[in-house]
Amino acid sequence: MVAYLGIDKGGTRHTFALADERGDVFRRLQHETDRHAGAEAELASLRVDVASLIKEASALNSPIEGIGISFGGPVDVISGRTLLSHHVAGWEGVPLRELFEGWFGLPTAIDNDANAGALGEWKFGAGVGCRNMLYVNVGTGIGGGIIANGQLLRGERNLAGEIGHMTLDPSGPLCTCGRRGCLESFASGPAIERRFAERRGGRKAQPLTSRKIFEMARGGDANAGAIVVETADYLARGIGAGVSLLSPERIILGGGVSEAGEILLGPLNELLPKYILPQAVGIRVVSAQLGYDAGVRGAIALAMGNYQ
């Protein structure tokens, strides 16, 4: 049995998975990393873990055929270089694919985490069977991935799917990208937390996570409930524009914020028809099936197939 190695390199957590020819995971490894250690230390850690897993796969008579990497930031897919990490310093211009192929002698493919998440859900999760799909990842930031006519759509410069940086209000809050009023600045986890604090008059005695805010909304807290509906409306606007542009058959919501479940999905699906053509009414947003593993499963798909 041959094997494929998927790596999800996040800002504070690395996840590794070995999978068989069908993409079924038979070994999984995850550990926290020190985001302040820098890219050089992370590379050294990745090298040690991958070498260990290659040795383990060989002992199981399952030689690794390829490596796929989901990277938490923009990458140049053609050259295999990372352009920037949103969380860890020093990742600018790192030839990650070249390094891995030199270290391990195995073909290596890389992509950003949003595209990898879309691939993971499409190949192994809620998007199985779709030819046209929009994946939206809502967490610390907002990213997206597009499957169009059965292919991952990257666009020029690998920037397709950046739904989080769709401008909703040019005079709105400052976004991490440096512009104002992006969807991410209204509906990401930190944006939800900020808007809730503002609604309560800016009180900061006990900062609340978005997870806690959703819990409070379930419990009937009026302020939390209002923030959840506002968040659903912002997401509906962005997703609605995506529906008009792409006409997907399925919209999959992933990321940490999506784990809120029906308290968010309910109003989101109620509000979505306001922002799409009448002919598209009936399309619904569904929860991702793979949860946090969407990235590493997408990395496995990268290792298995020609998605470059």
C-alpha positions as CSV (number, residue, x, y, z in Angstrom):
1,M,0.0,0.0,0.0
2,V,1.4,3.4,-1.0
3,A,0.8,6.4,1.2
4,Y,0.4,10.2,0.9
5,L,1.5,12.8,3.5
6,G,-0.6,15.9,4.1
7,I,0.6,18.8,6.2
8,D,-1.5,21.7,7.5
9,K,0.9,24.4,8.6
10,G,-1.2,26.8,10.6
11,G,-0.1,29.8,12.7
12,T,0.0,28.0,16.0
13,R,-0.7,24.4,15.2
14,H,0.8,21.9,12.7
15,T,-1.3,18.8,11.6
16,F,0.1,15.9,9.7
17,A,-1.8,12.9,8.2
18,L,-0.8,9.8,6.4
19,A,-3.5,8.5,4.0
20,D,-3.8,5.5,1.7
21,E,-4.7,5.5,-2.0
22,R,-8.3,6.3,-1.3
23,G,-7.4,9.3,0.9
24,D,-8.4,7.5,4.1
25,V,-6.2,8.6,7.0
26,F,-4.5,5.9,9.0
27,R,-2.0,8.1,11.0
28,R,-2.5,11.6,12.4
29,L,-0.1,13.8,14.3
30,Q,-0.8,17.3,15.7
31,H,1.1,19.6,17.9
32,E,1.1,23.3,19.0
33,T,4.0,25.5,17.8
34,D,5.6,28.6,19.1
35,R,4.4,31.3,16.7
36,H,7.1,33.6,18.1
37,A,9.9,31.3,17.2
38,G,10.0,32.4,13.5
39,A,10.0,30.6,10.2
40,E,13.5,29.0,10.6
41,A,12.5,27.2,13.8
42,E,9.2,26.1,12.2
43,L,11.0,24.7,9.2
44,A,13.3,22.7,11.5
45,S,10.4,21.3,13.4
46,L,8.5,20.4,10.2
47,R,11.6,18.6,8.8
48,V,12.0,16.5,11.9
49,D,8.3,15.5,12.0
50,V,8.1,14.7,8.3
51,A,11.3,12.6,8.5
52,S,9.7,10.7,11.4
53,L,6.5,10.0,9.5
54,I,8.4,8.9,6.4
55,K,10.3,6.4,8.5
56,E,7.0,5.2,10.2
57,A,5.3,4.8,6.8
58,S,8.2,2.7,5.5
59,A,8.1,0.5,8.6
60,L,4.4,-0.1,7.8
61,N,5.4,-1.1,4.2
62,S,3.5,2.0,3.0
63,P,6.1,4.1,1.1
64,I,5.1,7.8,0.7
65,E,4.4,8.8,-2.9
66,G,4.0,12.5,-2.4
67,I,3.6,15.4,0.0
68,G,1.0,18.1,0.1
69,I,1.2,21.3,2.2
70,S,-1.6,23.6,3.2
71,F,0.0,26.9,4.2
72,G,-1.6,29.6,6.4
73,G,-0.9,32.5,4.0
74,P,-0.5,33.4,0.4
75,V,1.8,31.3,-1.8
76,D,3.1,31.3,-5.3
77,V,1.8,27.9,-6.5
78,I,3.9,27.9,-9.7
79,S,7.3,28.5,-8.0
80,G,6.3,26.7,-4.8
81,R,7.3,29.7,-2.6
82,T,5.5,31.1,0.4
83,L,4.8,34.8,0.1
84,L,3.8,35.6,3.7
85,S,2.5,34.1,6.9
86,H,-0.3,36.0,8.6
87,H,0.9,34.6,12.0
88,V,4.7,33.9,12.0
89,A,7.5,36.1,10.9
90,G,10.1,35.1,8.3
91,W,8.0,33.2,5.7
92,E,8.5,35.8,3.0
93,G,9.8,34.1,-0.1
94,V,10.7,30.8,1.4
95,P,11.1,28.1,-1.4
96,L,9.1,25.6,0.6
97,R,8.5,23.1,-2.2
98,E,12.2,23.1,-3.3
99,L,13.3,22.6,0.3
100,F,11.0,19.6,0.9
101,E,11.8,18.0,-2.4
102,G,15.5,18.4,-1.6
103,W,15.2,17.1,1.9
104,F,13.0,14.1,1.2
105,G,13.2,13.4,-2.5
106,L,9.4,13.3,-2.9
107,P,7.2,15.4,-5.2
108,T,5.7,18.2,-3.1
109,A,2.7,20.5,-3.8
110,I,1.7,23.5,-1.8
111,D,-1.3,25.9,-1.7
112,N,-2.9,28.3,0.7
113,D,-5.1,27.0,3.5
114,A,-8.4,28.3,1.9
115,N,-7.8,26.4,-1.4
116,A,-6.7,23.4,0.6
117,G,-9.8,23.5,2.7
118,A,-11.9,23.7,-0.4
119,L,-10.1,20.7,-1.9
120,G,-10.5,18.7,1.3
121,E,-14.3,19.3,1.5
122,W,-14.7,18.7,-2.2
123,K,-12.8,15.4,-2.3
124,F,-13.7,14.0,1.1
125,G,-16.4,16.1,2.8
126,A,-19.5,18.1,2.2
127,G,-18.6,18.9,-1.4
128,V,-18.3,15.3,-2.7
129,G,-20.0,15.0,-6.1
130,C,-20.2,18.8,-6.8
131,R,-18.8,20.3,-10.0
132,N,-19.4,23.9,-8.9
133,M,-18.8,24.8,-5.2
134,L,-18.0,27.8,-3.1
135,Y,-16.1,27.1,0.2
136,V,-16.0,30.0,2.7
137,N,-13.7,29.6,5.8
138,V,-14.7,32.0,8.6
139,G,-12.3,32.1,11.6
140,T,-9.6,34.5,12.6
141,G,-9.8,35.7,9.0
142,I,-12.1,34.9,6.1
143,G,-10.9,33.0,3.1
144,G,-12.5,31.0,0.3
145,G,-11.9,28.4,-2.3
146,I,-13.8,27.8,-5.6
147,I,-14.4,24.6,-7.5
148,A,-15.5,25.4,-11.0
149,N,-16.5,22.7,-13.5
150,G,-14.7,20.1,-11.4
151,Q,-11.5,22.1,-11.1
152,L,-9.9,24.2,-8.4
153,L,-10.0,27.7,-9.6
154,R,-7.0,29.7,-8.6
155,G,-7.0,32.6,-11.0
156,E,-4.1,34.9,-11.9
157,R,-1.6,35.2,-9.0
158,N,-3.5,32.5,-7.1
159,L,-5.9,35.1,-5.7
160,A,-9.3,33.6,-6.7
161,G,-11.6,33.0,-3.8
162,E,-10.5,35.9,-1.6
163,I,-14.1,36.5,-0.6
164,G,-13.0,37.9,2.8
165,H,-11.5,40.9,1.1
166,M,-14.6,41.8,-0.8
167,T,-15.4,45.5,0.1
168,L,-18.8,45.9,1.8
169,D,-18.3,49.4,3.0
170,P,-15.2,51.5,2.0
171,S,-15.6,53.6,5.1
172,G,-15.9,50.6,7.4
173,P,-13.4,49.1,9.9
174,L,-9.7,48.7,9.0
175,C,-9.0,45.2,7.7
176,T,-5.9,43.1,8.1
177,C,-5.2,43.6,4.4
178,G,-4.8,47.4,5.0
179,R,-8.0,48.4,3.3
180,R,-11.3,49.3,5.0
181,G,-14.7,47.6,5.1
182,C,-13.8,44.1,3.9
183,L,-16.1,41.3,4.7
184,E,-13.4,40.0,7.1
185,S,-13.5,43.2,9.0
186,F,-17.2,42.7,9.8
187,A,-17.7,38.9,10.1
188,S,-14.4,37.2,11.2
189,G,-14.0,35.9,14.7
190,P,-12.1,39.0,16.0
191,A,-14.6,41.3,14.2
192,I,-17.6,39.6,15.9
193,E,-15.8,40.1,19.3
194,R,-15.1,43.8,18.5
195,R,-18.7,44.5,17.4
196,F,-20.0,42.9,20.5
197,A,-17.8,45.0,22.8
198,E,-18.9,48.1,20.9
199,R,-22.5,47.2,21.3
200,R,-22.0,46.9,25.0
201,G,-20.5,50.3,25.2
202,G,-16.9,49.3,24.7
203,R,-16.7,47.5,28.1
204,K,-13.4,45.5,28.2
205,A,-13.5,44.1,31.7
206,Q,-14.0,40.6,30.3
207,P,-13.2,40.2,26.6
208,L,-15.4,37.5,25.1
209,T,-14.5,35.1,22.3
210,S,-16.9,34.6,19.4
211,R,-17.6,31.1,20.7
212,K,-18.8,32.6,23.9
213,I,-20.9,35.2,22.1
214,F,-22.7,32.4,20.1
215,E,-23.3,30.5,23.4
216,M,-24.8,33.6,24.9
217,A,-27.1,34.0,21.8
218,R,-28.3,30.5,22.3
219,G,-29.1,31.3,25.9
220,G,-31.2,34.3,24.9
221,D,-28.9,37.2,25.4
222,A,-30.3,40.0,23.3
223,N,-27.0,41.8,22.5
224,A,-25.4,38.5,21.5
225,G,-28.4,37.5,19.4
226,A,-28.3,40.9,17.6
227,I,-24.6,40.4,16.8
228,V,-25.2,37.0,15.4
229,V,-28.0,38.2,13.1
230,E,-25.7,41.1,11.9
231,T,-22.9,38.6,11.3
232,A,-25.3,36.4,9.2
233,D,-26.3,39.5,7.2
234,Y,-22.7,40.5,6.4
235,L,-21.9,36.9,5.4
236,A,-25.1,36.7,3.3
237,R,-24.0,39.9,1.4
238,G,-20.6,38.5,0.6
239,I,-21.8,35.0,-0.2
240,G,-24.7,36.4,-2.2
241,A,-22.2,38.3,-4.4
242,G,-20.3,35.0,-4.8
243,V,-23.5,33.2,-5.9
244,S,-24.2,35.8,-8.5
245,L,-20.7,35.6,-9.9
246,L,-20.1,31.8,-9.8
247,S,-23.6,30.1,-9.6
248,P,-22.4,27.3,-7.4
249,E,-24.5,24.3,-6.7
250,R,-23.3,24.2,-3.1
251,I,-21.9,26.6,-0.5
252,I,-19.9,25.2,2.3
253,L,-19.1,27.2,5.4
254,G,-16.0,26.1,7.3
255,G,-13.7,27.5,9.9
256,G,-14.0,28.1,13.7
257,V,-16.9,30.5,13.4
258,S,-18.9,28.0,11.3
259,E,-18.9,25.7,14.3
260,A,-21.6,27.9,15.8
261,G,-24.0,25.7,13.8
262,E,-27.7,26.5,13.3
263,I,-27.6,29.6,15.4
264,L,-25.6,31.2,12.5
265,L,-26.7,29.0,9.6
266,G,-30.4,29.6,10.2
267,P,-30.4,33.4,9.9
268,L,-27.7,33.2,7.1
269,N,-29.9,31.0,5.0
270,E,-33.0,33.2,5.7
271,L,-31.1,36.3,4.7
272,L,-29.3,35.0,1.6
273,P,-32.3,35.4,-0.8
274,K,-32.1,39.1,-0.2
275,Y,-28.8,39.2,-2.0
276,I,-29.2,36.8,-4.9
277,L,-31.2,36.5,-8.1
278,P,-34.7,35.0,-7.8
279,Q,-33.6,32.1,-10.1
280,A,-30.9,31.2,-7.5
281,V,-33.2,31.2,-4.5
282,G,-33.2,27.7,-3.0
283,I,-29.4,27.3,-2.8
284,R,-28.4,26.9,0.8
285,V,-25.3,27.2,2.9
286,V,-24.3,24.0,4.6
287,S,-21.7,23.2,7.3
288,A,-18.3,21.8,6.4
289,Q,-18.0,18.1,7.4
290,L,-14.3,17.9,8.0
291,G,-14.0,20.7,10.6
292,Y,-10.4,21.6,11.4
293,D,-9.2,18.7,9.3
294,A,-10.3,20.3,6.0
295,G,-6.8,21.7,5.5
296,V,-4.9,18.6,6.1
297,R,-7.3,16.5,4.0
298,G,-6.9,19.1,1.3
299,A,-3.1,18.7,1.6
300,I,-3.6,15.0,1.1
301,A,-5.6,15.8,-2.1
302,L,-2.7,18.0,-3.2
303,A,-0.3,15.1,-2.7
304,M,-2.5,12.7,-4.6
305,G,-3.5,14.7,-7.6
306,N,-2.3,17.3,-10.1
307,Y,-3.9,20.5,-8.7
308,Q,-0.9,22.7,-9.6
